[in-house]
Amino acid sequence: MPSRILSIDVGGTGLKAAVLNRDGELVSDHLRVLTPKPCPPDLLVKTLKLLVAPFKTYDCVAIGFPGVVRGPKVITAPNLGTPLYANYVLATKVSKALGGKPVRLANDADMHGFAAVKGEGLEMVITLGTGFGTSLFRDGELMPHMEIAHMPARKGKTFDQYLGEKERKKQGNPSWNKRVEKMLPYLYTLLHYDHLYVSGGNAKHLNFRLPKNAKIVPNISGIKGGAGLWRQAEWK
């Protein structure tokens, strides 16, 4: 287990980074810049390199990315542009840009989960931000990633579109809250999770009573989960 992990959270709105110890605690400042618009892959790598330049000492890198990833490769990037990112070896490119540091790449909701879950039963994490993300853990072990976000939700929109930031701004917080509140029972019916953790930048806008087995966790989990990603014996 490395002793210092550079953890990066890639979002459709912002790019964030910090250095962690092996317990997932920050040992540096927490830096953030806006995500470029548009943000092609090479510009993303360049922007990340500039963002993390103040961090001089770290052993490895963890990246949470908003889409489906496999190993070093991006498969989908709904809020950044899938045609641009499909099959882009982001982990390899970032490693090269940072002087050959080893890099692990994960879905951003999975990264949140590594910091949020307790390792007890079936635990689900949802992220409310630019889009909508999910991850699932069983007794602390990450389950195969399911892109629930891109399943149909209502009125021709996916969950990602129906609950994302554009709709929150368009509909207003009261209507958006009603949408989120109606969505939670569907997730429970689908998975019968034991615990639900709600994170992401828009979790702060929730104003309804969550189910008794659910709670809000800090958005910084998207950074702190980088230590959990490197606690995995293998990562492919």
C-alpha positions in Angstrom: 0.0 0.0 0.0 1.6 3.3 -1.1 2.0 5.9 1.7 1.1 9.0 -0.4 -1.6 8.9 -3.0 -2.4 11.7 -5.4 -6.2 11.5 -5.8 -8.1 13.2 -8.6 -11.8 13.6 -9.0 -12.9 14.4 -12.6 -16.3 16.1 -12.9 -18.3 17.7 -15.6 -18.1 21.0 -13.7 -14.9 20.8 -11.7 -11.6 19.0 -11.5 -10.3 18.4 -7.9 -7.2 16.9 -6.4 -5.4 16.3 -3.1 -2.7 14.1 -1.7 -3.8 11.4 0.8 -2.2 9.2 3.3 -2.9 5.4 3.2 -5.9 6.0 5.5 -7.6 8.3 3.0 -6.9 11.5 5.0 -5.8 14.7 3.2 -2.1 15.6 3.8 -2.2 18.5 1.3 -4.4 21.3 0.2 -7.6 20.4 -1.7 -7.3 22.1 -5.1 -10.0 22.7 -7.6 -10.4 24.3 -11.1 -13.3 24.5 -13.5 -13.5 21.8 -16.1 -12.8 23.3 -19.5 -15.7 23.7 -21.9 -15.3 21.9 -24.2 -12.9 19.4 -22.7 -11.3 17.0 -25.2 -9.0 14.3 -23.7 -5.7 16.0 -24.4 -6.9 19.2 -22.8 -8.1 17.3 -19.8 -4.7 15.7 -19.3 -3.0 19.1 -19.7 -5.3 20.8 -17.2 -4.8 18.0 -14.7 -1.1 18.3 -15.0 -1.3 22.0 -14.2 -3.7 21.4 -11.4 -1.5 18.9 -9.5 1.8 20.7 -10.2 1.9 22.1 -6.7 2.1 18.6 -5.3 5.7 17.5 -5.3 5.7 14.3 -3.3 3.4 11.3 -4.0 3.8 7.6 -4.9 0.9 6.9 -7.2 -2.3 8.4 -8.6 -6.0 7.5 -8.4 -8.5 9.0 -10.8 -12.3 9.0 -10.5 -13.9 9.5 -13.9 -17.6 10.2 -14.7 -18.2 7.3 -17.1 -17.6 3.6 -17.7 -13.9 2.7 -17.5 -11.9 -0.6 -18.0 -8.4 -0.7 -16.8 -6.6 2.4 -18.1 -9.3 3.0 -20.8 -12.4 5.2 -20.9 -15.4 3.6 -22.6 -18.1 6.2 -22.0 -18.0 9.9 -21.0 -21.6 11.2 -21.1 -20.9 14.6 -19.6 -17.6 15.2 -21.4 -18.2 13.7 -24.8 -18.2 9.9 -25.4 -17.1 10.1 -29.1 -14.0 11.9 -28.0 -13.1 9.7 -25.1 -14.1 6.3 -26.3 -11.1 3.9 -26.0 -8.9 6.8 -24.7 -6.2 5.3 -22.4 -6.6 8.1 -19.8 -4.6 6.4 -17.1 -1.7 5.8 -19.4 -1.7 9.4 -20.7 -1.9 10.9 -17.1 0.9 8.6 -16.0 3.1 9.8 -18.9 2.3 13.5 -18.1 3.2 13.0 -14.4 6.6 11.4 -15.0 5.6 7.7 -15.1 3.8 7.6 -11.8 1.5 4.5 -11.6 -2.1 5.4 -12.2 -5.4 3.6 -11.4 -8.6 4.7 -13.0 -12.1 4.1 -11.7 -15.6 5.3 -12.1 -16.2 8.4 -10.0 -19.1 6.9 -8.0 -16.9 3.9 -7.3 -14.3 6.2 -5.9 -16.9 7.8 -3.6 -17.9 4.4 -2.4 -14.4 3.4 -1.4 -14.5 6.2 1.2 -18.2 5.9 2.1 -19.1 2.3 2.7 -18.6 0.4 6.0 -18.2 -3.1 4.7 -21.5 -4.3 6.0 -23.9 -6.1 3.7 -25.1 -4.6 0.4 -24.2 -0.9 0.3 -25.1 1.5 -2.5 -23.7 4.9 -3.3 -25.4 7.5 -5.5 -23.8 10.8 -6.6 -25.8 13.9 -7.5 -23.8 16.3 -9.5 -23.5 17.3 -13.1 -25.0 13.9 -13.7 -26.1 10.9 -11.7 -23.8 8.1 -10.6 -24.1 4.8 -8.7 -21.9 2.2 -7.2 -22.6 -1.0 -5.3 -20.5 -2.8 -2.7 -21.1 -6.2 -1.0 -19.3 -6.7 2.4 -16.9 -4.0 1.3 -16.1 -5.5 -2.1 -16.8 -3.4 -5.2 -19.4 -5.1 -7.4 -19.4 -4.8 -11.2 -20.3 -1.3 -12.3 -23.8 -0.8 -13.6 -24.7 2.3 -15.5 -28.1 2.8 -14.0 -27.6 6.5 -14.8 -28.2 5.8 -18.5 -31.3 3.7 -18.2 -34.6 5.4 -19.1 -36.2 7.3 -16.3 -39.1 9.4 -17.5 -40.3 11.4 -20.5 -37.5 10.2 -22.7 -34.8 11.1 -20.3 -32.2 8.9 -18.6 -31.7 9.1 -14.9 -28.5 11.1 -15.6 -30.5 13.7 -17.6 -33.6 13.6 -15.3 -31.7 14.2 -12.1 -28.6 16.1 -13.4 -27.6 19.7 -12.8 -29.2 21.1 -16.0 -32.6 19.8 -14.9 -32.1 21.0 -11.3 -31.4 24.5 -12.6 -34.3 24.3 -15.1 -36.9 22.9 -12.8 -35.8 24.5 -9.5 -34.9 22.8 -6.3 -38.5 21.9 -5.1 -39.3 20.0 -8.3 -35.8 18.4 -8.4 -36.2 17.2 -4.8 -39.5 15.5 -5.7 -37.7 13.7 -8.5 -34.9 12.4 -6.3 -37.4 11.4 -3.6 -39.5 9.4 -6.1 -36.4 7.7 -7.5 -35.0 6.2 -4.3 -37.8 3.6 -3.9 -37.0 2.3 -7.4 -33.4 1.8 -6.5 -34.4 -0.1 -3.4 -36.9 -2.3 -5.3 -34.1 -3.1 -7.8 -31.4 -3.9 -5.4 -32.8 -4.2 -1.8 -29.6 -2.6 -0.5 -28.9 -2.5 3.3 -27.4 0.9 3.3 -27.5 3.9 0.9 -25.0 6.7 0.8 -25.8 10.0 -1.0 -22.9 12.2 -2.2 -22.0 14.6 -4.9 -22.1 18.4 -5.1 -25.9 18.6 -5.3 -26.6 16.4 -2.2 -26.5 19.7 -0.2 -29.7 20.7 -2.0 -31.8 17.8 -0.7 -34.5 18.9 1.7 -36.6 15.8 2.3 -36.3 13.1 4.9 -34.1 10.3 3.7 -35.0 6.6 4.4 -33.7 5.4 7.7 -31.1 3.3 6.0 -29.7 6.2 4.0 -27.5 9.1 4.8 -25.6 11.9 3.1 -21.8 11.7 3.0 -19.4 14.5 2.2 -18.6 15.2 -1.4 -14.9 15.0 -0.5 -15.5 11.2 -0.5 -14.8 11.5 -4.2 -11.2 12.4 -3.4 -10.7 10.3 -0.2 -11.8 7.2 -2.1 -8.5 7.2 -3.9 -6.8 5.5 -1.0 -9.4 2.7 -1.1 -8.7 2.3 -4.8 -5.1 1.6 -4.0 -5.9 -0.7 -1.2 -7.2 -3.2 -3.8 -4.8 -6.0 -4.3 -5.3 -5.9 -8.0 -7.0 -3.4 -10.3 -8.0 -4.2 -13.9 
